[in-house]
Amino acid sequence: MARIFFNGQAMAGGPFHPSVARYLVGPVHTAPGYRFFSIGDVCPGLLADPAADSAVEGELYDVPLEHLRDVVLPGEPRELELGVITLADGTPCLSMLLARGELERGVHREITGHGGWRAYLATLGRTA
C-alpha cells in the first residue's frame, strides 16, 4: 500500500474519484511550504517551496502499489510527476507534483491563495 495525497480530480466528487474511492483515508492538508498551480484549469499541481507559508487541502488515500502503477499514474498529465510531500502532521507521503521544468515554462496559473482545488474551481463557477 502507498499513502498518497490527492488534491484535484481524484478527490471525492471529482471525475477520477471512483477509481480510488475505496482507498480514501480522509481529508488532510500539506504542511506549509507548498505553492499550487492550475494546469489549464483541468487539474492542479503542487510545487515545494520552503519560502512559502501556505498549506494546500486535499485527501489522503492508501492505495495498493499495483493500482497506483496500473490505474492512477497512467492517467496523470505529463505536466505532473510523482514525488514526496509532507503532510500537516509531519508525515511524508506521495503526491503528484508539478514536473521539473514546468514552472519555468510560465504557462500555469498560480492558485496558491485559494488553498485548494475546490476553492479555485468555485471562482470559475465549477465544482469538482
HELIX and SHEET records of a PDB file:
HELIX    1   1 HIS A   17  SER A   19  5                                   3    
HELIX    2   2 ALA A   21  TYR A   23  5                                   3    
HELIX    3   3 LEU A   65  HIS A   67  1                                   3    
HELIX    4   4 LEU A   68  VAL A   72  3                                   5    
HELIX    5   5 LEU A   73  GLY A   75  5                                   3    
HELIX    6   6 GLU A  102  ARG A  105  1                                   4    
HELIX    7   7 THR A  112  HIS A  114  5                                   3    
HELIX    8   8 TRP A  117  THR A  123  1                                   7    
SHEET    1   A 5 LEU A  24  HIS A  29  0                                        
SHEET    2   A 5 GLU A  57  VAL A  63 -1                                        
SHEET    3   A 5 ALA A   2  PHE A   6 -1                                        
SHEET    4   A 5 PRO A  92  LEU A  98  1                                        
SHEET    5   A 5 LEU A  80  THR A  86 -1                                        
SHEET    1   B 3 CYS A  43  ALA A  48  0                                        
SHEET    2   B 3 TYR A  34  ILE A  39 -1                                        
SHEET    3   B 3 ARG A 109  GLU A 110 -1                                        
END                                                                             
